Amino acid sequence: MPTYSYACTACDNRFDIVQSFNDDSLTECPECTGKLRKLFNSVGVVFKGSGFYRTDSRGGSSTASEPAKSDSSSSSSSTSKSTAAPAAAAS
């Protein structure tokens, strides 16, 4: 079950609670009965294993597209070589 963080808008009381996905969000502060708001934190995800690259979890999209460009350029260069060979044989 996930852990959710809440903060009271009246007394600034902050706490974490383990809730099911099906449970309703808390709306009332247990200390002052003020209004609660749910806090959203960043999630620490670490990709491990041979199927992941170090740049997969980075924010820049340019590093993720670089391997695709090198693959397409190598396939286009092999295509140009194969089309150049018959043209040379035809001459």
C-alpha positions in Angstrom: 0.0 0.0 0.0 1.3 3.5 -0.8 2.2 6.1 1.7 0.6 9.6 1.3 1.8 12.9 2.8 -0.7 15.4 4.0 -0.3 19.0 5.3 -2.9 21.1 7.2 -3.7 24.5 5.7 -4.6 25.9 9.2 -1.8 24.7 11.5 0.8 23.4 9.0 0.8 20.0 10.6 2.5 17.5 8.3 2.2 13.7 8.5 2.4 10.6 6.4 -0.2 7.8 6.3 -0.4 4.4 4.6 -3.6 4.1 2.7 -5.1 1.7 0.1 -5.8 3.0 -3.4 -9.5 2.5 -2.7 -9.5 4.6 0.5 -10.8 8.2 0.3 -8.3 11.0 0.8 -8.2 12.6 4.3 -9.9 16.0 4.5 -9.7 16.9 8.2 -6.6 17.5 10.3 -6.4 15.2 13.3 -4.9 17.9 15.5 -7.0 21.1 14.8 -9.7 19.7 12.4 -8.5 22.2 9.7 -8.5 21.4 6.0 -5.9 19.0 4.7 -4.1 19.0 1.4 -2.3 16.1 -0.2 1.4 16.6 -0.8 3.1 15.2 -3.9 6.7 14.3 -3.7 9.2 13.2 -6.4 9.6 9.4 -6.6 13.1 8.0 -6.6 13.2 5.5 -9.4 16.4 3.6 -10.2 16.6 1.5 -13.3 19.0 -1.4 -12.9 19.8 -4.2 -15.2 21.2 -4.8 -18.7 18.1 -3.4 -20.4 18.4 0.1 -19.2 20.8 2.9 -20.1 22.1 5.5 -17.7 20.5 8.3 -19.7 17.0 6.7 -19.5 16.1 8.4 -16.2 17.5 11.8 -17.2 15.2 14.7 -18.1 16.8 15.7 -21.4 15.1 14.1 -24.4 18.0 14.8 -26.7 20.2 12.1 -25.1 17.4 9.5 -25.5 17.1 10.2 -29.2 20.8 10.1 -30.0 21.0 6.3 -30.1 18.0 6.2 -32.5 19.7 8.7 -34.8 22.9 6.6 -34.9 20.9 3.5 -35.7 19.0 5.2 -38.5 22.1 6.7 -39.9 23.9 3.4 -40.0 21.0 1.7 -41.7 20.7 4.6 -44.2 24.5 4.4 -44.9 24.2 0.6 -45.4 21.3 1.3 -47.8 23.3 3.8 -49.7 26.2 1.4 -50.0 23.9 -1.4 -51.3 22.4 0.9 -53.9 25.8 2.3 -54.9 27.2 -1.1 -55.6 24.7 -2.1 -58.3 25.0 1.3 -59.9 28.8 0.9 -60.1 28.3 -2.6 -61.6 25.8 -1.2 -64.2 28.3 1.5 -65.4 
